[in-house]
Amino acid sequence: MGVRELAKSRPIRSLNVGAADLHRWNPVLENFKESIIVDADGRELRDIKLSRFACSLVAMNGDVRTPQVAKAQAYFARLVQATQDDIRAVEDVEVSRSVMTSPSERRR
């Protein structure tokens, strides 16, 4: 089954996308790009290039007993943790700024 057939046949339930938006933006087509590669013998091989989002979906839904899937899940878990740490650091800076400014400066 190709990417276009998959996009048409599988309902998108995991994403918060309204039905009216699906005709303009299809998350499957956007994140799973189909391409054709010609090998040394001249044969055409179908391939799919995944976005980072698509890779995370595949990894999170894969069999954790497979070493590659387990490694991918660990990678995305570390990425999420690092992102959360960055968000907390920015929030801490914003709180520090609001505490350090005087009430008259906050009104400006």
C-alpha positions in Angstrom: 0.0 0.0 0.0 1.4 3.4 -1.0 1.4 6.5 1.1 -1.6 8.0 -0.9 -3.6 4.9 -0.5 -2.8 4.8 3.3 -3.8 8.4 3.6 -7.2 7.8 2.0 -7.9 4.5 3.8 -6.9 5.2 7.4 -8.9 7.7 9.5 -6.7 10.2 11.4 -7.9 9.8 15.0 -4.8 10.7 17.0 -4.5 14.2 15.7 -6.7 17.1 16.7 -7.6 18.1 13.1 -11.1 19.1 12.2 -12.8 17.3 9.3 -12.9 20.6 7.3 -9.2 20.9 7.6 -8.4 17.5 6.2 -9.0 18.4 2.6 -6.3 21.2 2.9 -3.8 19.3 5.2 -3.3 15.6 5.3 -0.9 14.6 8.1 0.0 11.4 6.4 0.9 13.0 3.1 2.7 15.8 4.9 4.9 13.6 7.1 5.3 10.4 5.0 6.9 11.5 1.6 7.0 8.8 -1.0 9.8 8.8 -3.5 11.3 6.5 -6.2 14.9 5.6 -6.2 16.7 4.0 -9.2 19.3 1.4 -8.2 22.5 0.5 -10.0 20.7 -2.0 -12.2 18.1 0.6 -13.3 15.3 -0.8 -11.2 12.9 1.6 -9.6 12.6 1.2 -5.8 9.8 2.8 -3.9 10.9 4.5 -0.7 9.3 6.6 2.0 11.0 9.6 3.7 9.7 10.2 7.2 9.5 13.5 9.0 10.7 13.6 12.6 7.0 13.6 13.7 6.4 10.5 11.5 9.5 8.8 13.0 8.2 9.4 16.5 4.7 7.9 15.6 6.3 4.8 14.1 8.7 4.4 17.0 6.0 4.9 19.7 3.7 2.3 18.0 6.5 -0.2 17.2 7.4 -3.4 19.1 9.8 -2.4 21.9 11.4 -5.8 21.8 12.9 -4.8 18.4 16.3 -3.2 19.2 15.9 -0.4 16.6 12.4 0.5 18.0 13.7 0.5 21.6 16.6 2.8 20.6 14.2 5.1 18.7 11.8 5.3 21.7 14.7 6.1 24.0 15.8 8.9 21.6 12.4 10.5 21.5 12.0 10.2 25.2 15.3 12.1 25.7 14.2 14.7 23.2 10.9 15.2 25.0 12.7 15.5 28.4 15.2 18.0 27.0 12.3 20.1 25.5 10.5 20.1 28.8 13.7 21.1 30.6 14.1 24.0 28.2 10.5 25.1 28.7 10.9 25.0 32.5 14.1 27.1 32.2 12.3 29.8 30.1 9.4 29.8 32.5 11.8 30.2 35.5 13.4 33.2 33.7 10.0 34.8 33.1 9.0 34.3 36.8 12.3 35.8 37.9 11.9 38.9 35.8 8.4 39.5 37.1 9.5 39.1 40.7 12.6 41.4 40.2 10.7 44.3 38.6 9.1 46.9 40.7 5.3 47.4 40.6 5.7 50.7 38.7 7.8 49.0 36.0 5.2 46.2 35.6 2.5 48.7 34.8 4.4 50.0 31.7 
